[in-house]
Amino acid sequence: MKHVHAFILPLAAVGLLMFPIMLQAASLEPIDSSGVQVERQEQNGITYLSGGVGEDEAKAIQQTTGYNLHITFAIGPENKYVPDVDVAIQKAQGQTVLNLSQAGPLLYVQLPPGNYTVVATRDGEERRDTTDVGTGGARNLVFHWGGGE
């Protein structure tokens, strides 16, 4: 019996370690593109995607490549996606390079390398974060508000 417990515990640990990989694999499932309305947009020479309302639209954005800043907006203990966030992305010197109203719940942006401050406002409640966007992989930011709808 001791040998069975000694074997099961490492299996459980491997299962927990594999959980994030299984979640990523789930987002690569085929999508029904007939109902997806995700369009590449541009402001001040900055290209971005905003959307993710509905599972197919969220998957379509998550499968997109070429964006070096991935931002997610969520509320409450269930981390529900919210699509009604005002966003300003500023260079380190305070110059706003992207200013959006009613963005999200996913926002993917292609920025030139550099340091940026992202200001996200929902229902008058502001959240801020800074990030260094380089030539490596995409940076991920999550903005969360505690209240419900």
N, C-alpha and C positions, 0 to 999 in steps of 0.2 A: 504494500500500500504506500510506503514511503516513496518508492520509485515513481508511482503514478503522480503523486503530488509534486515531486521534484520535476517532472516532465510538464505538467499542466501549467505551473506558474510561469516558466519561460514562454510557453505558447501564449498565455494571456498577455504577457508583456509585449511580445512581438505584435499581437493583435492591436494593442493600444498604439504602438508606434506606427502601424500601417493605416490607422484611421484617417489621418490627414491625406494620405495618398489616395485612399478610396474616395474621399470627398472630392478631390481634384478630378479623379477619373469620372465621377458622376457628371461634372460640368462639361465633359467632352462628348456627351451623348448627342446623337443627332437632334436637330431642332426642326420645327415646322416653320420654315422661313416665309410661308405665305402670309402669316399674320404679323411679321416682324417689320417695324418701321424705324430702323436705326439708320440715321443718315450722318455721314461725316460732315462736320460744320467747321467754320473758321471765323476767328475774330482776331484782329490785329496781327495777322500772320500766324496765329496759334491754332492748330488743328485739334479738334476734340470730338468726342462722342458723349452724349448725355441721354440717359434712359434707363431701361431695365425694369419697367413696370410689366409684370408678367414673366413667367418662367422662361418662355422662348426668347423674349427680348433680352432678359438678363444673360442667358447662355450665349446669345449672339454677340453681346458686348464682351463677355468674358473670354470668348474664343478669338477676339480680334487681336492682331499683333500690330506693333509699330507705335504704341503709346507708352511713354516712360513714366507716367504718373497715373496711378489707379486710385480713385477716391470712392468710398462707399459711405452712404448716409443711412443711419438707422435710429430707431427709437425703442424705448421700453425694454423690459426684461426679456422679451422674446426676440429682440434685435430685428424688428420688422423694418424692411426697406421703406424709406420715405422719399418722395419725388419732389418735394416743394422747398428746396433749399436755395438760398441766394449765396453765390460763391464769388469771392475775389481772390485771384492769385497775383501776388506781388513779388517783384524782384527784391533782392536784399536791400536796395536803395529806397524801397517803398513805392516804386513805380508799378501801377497795376497793368498787368499784361493780359488778363482775362477777367471779365466781369459778367456773370450770368445770373439770371433770375429764374427761379423755379427749376433748378437743375436736379438731376439724379433720378433714381436713387444711386445709380452708378455714373461716374464721370471719369472718362479716360482722356488724358491730355498728352499731347506731344510738345514738350518744352525744350528749348535750347539748354545745354548744360549750365548749371548754376544753382545758387541757393534761393529758395522761394518760401514765402509765407502764404499759407492758405487760410482764408477767413471764411467760415461757413456760418450762415445765420438762418435760423428757422424759428418762426414765431417770435422774433425779437431777441432770441437767445443765441449768443455768439460763441463759436468754438474756433480756436486757432491752433495751427500746427506748422512747423517748419520742416523743410526737407531739402536735401541736396540731391538734385537730379544730375546724374552723370551719364557716362556712356555705357555703363553696365546695365543690369536688368532693371525692370520697372520698380519704382517705389510705390508702396501701398500705404494709404492713409485711410483711417476709419474715423468718422465723426459720429458721435452717439449722443442722443438726448434722452434723458431719463423718463420723460412723461409719455403718456399714451396720446391717442389722437383726440 
